[in-house]
Amino acid sequence: MIKHLSSSSLQNLLHLYNRIWHEHCFPSSWQQAIIIPIPKPGKDPSNPLNYRPIALTNCLCKLMEKMVNRRLVYYLEHNKVLSPFQSGFRPGRCY
C-alpha cells in the first residue's frame, strides 16, 4: 500500500518520520495493538490455552521501526560496536 503512494504523499510521510524522530514524540495510536487469538493447529478450540496471540500494529509504525533497525544494525556492524562473540540474530554468524 505504501509503495503506491504519490511522491508528495511520500514526502509528507518522510516529514512525519523526521518530526517524530527529532521531537521524540510518537503518535499514541502507535502504542496500541489489536490482539487476535489464532487457534493452534490440531488442538481443541474450546480450550483457551490452545490459542496463540497475534498482535496487529500500525503499518506506519512498523515501517519506521524497520528503518530505525536497519540504520542501527548498519551503525553497529560498521563501527564494530558489538563483540565478535555476539552472534545471535546477526547474519552470517550462526555456529
Protein Blocks (a to p, Z undefined) as FASTA:
>chain_A
ZZmpcfklmmmmmmmmmmmmmnopacfklmgccddddddehiafkbmklcccdddddfkl
mmmmmmmmmmmmmmmmmnomacfklmghpghiaZZ
